[in-house]
Amino acid sequence: MAGRKGRSGGGLAKTVEEHRLEGTYRATRHKDIVNPKPPKGLPVKPNTLAGAASDEWDRMIVRLSLSKTISLVDDGVIYQHVLLFAETEQLVIEKAEARAAVERLLESQGDVEKSDLLPFFQEVGKMMKLSAGYDSKLRSNRVALIHALAEFGLTPVSRGRVKVASADEGALDPFAQFDVPHADAH
């Protein structure tokens, strides 16, 4: 539960390395924990991507590379993000087309015979309802995109939670000597 020490549900769990650096490492709690280290490298761009999805893939690779948070195994989540991005871009186009169709219908209102006014306004109502539906779909997609960007550490608030390996990641662990009891210590 939020706000209660030790009750975060693991969402805010520290890595073993962080425990060591902060002096909170306890062999009884942490010695059997192995934090995964995703393989370095850039994910392969699926050849099925086109248009807005392909362009967003390229932008995401650059963003994540500059942030030093990209891994070879990020392909699936990046793929889902770029599909959602492309869908959102398409919704923007469809919304504009629906609004333009409503405007054209309303402009032609003077040309409609009195006997055809009821079906005319029914059609206008359908088009306005369709147009309004795009607003909620777009809002929902935009919230999902912000959540996805936060998962990548690409929002101002989420940047503080991102943890990247230090430049000397290959260096020996200065606390490794404390992990294994020495044979001469009794």
Helices and strands as residue ranges (DSSP letters): H 16-22, H 27-30, H 51-66, G 72-74, H 75-107, G 108-111, G 114-116, H 117-151, G 158-161, G 176-178
